[in-house]
Each structure stands twice: as C-alpha cells, then as structure tokens.
Amino acid sequence: MLKANLYSVDLSIAREFITTQGGRLWVESEMGSGSTFSFTLPVAGA
C-alpha cells in the first residue's frame, strides 16, 4: 500500500509542475494491458 501512495504523490507533483508550466498530463488505460502516462509541455519562446 505504501508503494501505491508514493506513486500517487509522485503523480501529484508531476501534474502540478506540468500544469503550472502550461502543459497537460493524461493517462490512457486498458484492462489487462496497463496504463500509459503522457504529458505535453509548451516549447520555450513559442
């Protein structure tokens, strides 16, 4: 259970960082195949 809680904290920190930089974080999940976490960040100076 502790391991799952640590991942939740890590994802929370990542989401906060990415969104404050103007990016987006999302997850795609398929039963039996696992989950894919993706994010975008804007290009500097664009």
C-alpha positions in Angstrom: 0.0 0.0 0.0 2.9 2.4 0.8 4.2 1.9 -2.8 0.8 2.9 -4.3 0.7 6.0 -2.0 4.2 7.1 -3.2 3.1 6.8 -6.8 0.1 9.0 -6.1 2.4 11.6 -4.5 4.8 11.4 -7.5 1.9 11.9 -10.0 0.5 14.8 -8.0 3.9 16.6 -8.0 4.3 15.8 -11.8 0.8 17.1 -12.5 1.4 20.3 -10.5 4.7 21.0 -12.3 3.4 20.3 -15.8 0.2 22.3 -15.4 1.9 25.3 -13.9 4.2 25.3 -17.0 1.2 25.4 -19.3 1.3 21.7 -20.1 -1.1 18.8 -19.9 -0.8 15.3 -18.2 -3.2 12.4 -19.0 -3.4 8.7 -18.7 -4.7 6.0 -21.0 -5.5 2.7 -19.5 -6.7 -0.6 -21.0 -7.7 -3.6 -18.8 -5.0 -6.3 -18.9 -2.5 -4.1 -20.8 -1.6 -1.5 -18.1 -1.6 2.3 -18.2 0.3 4.8 -20.3 1.0 8.2 -18.8 1.7 11.1 -21.2 2.3 14.8 -21.0 3.0 17.8 -23.1 4.9 21.0 -22.4 5.0 24.2 -24.5 8.1 25.0 -26.4 10.1 27.8 -24.7 9.8 31.1 -26.6 6.9 29.9 -28.8 
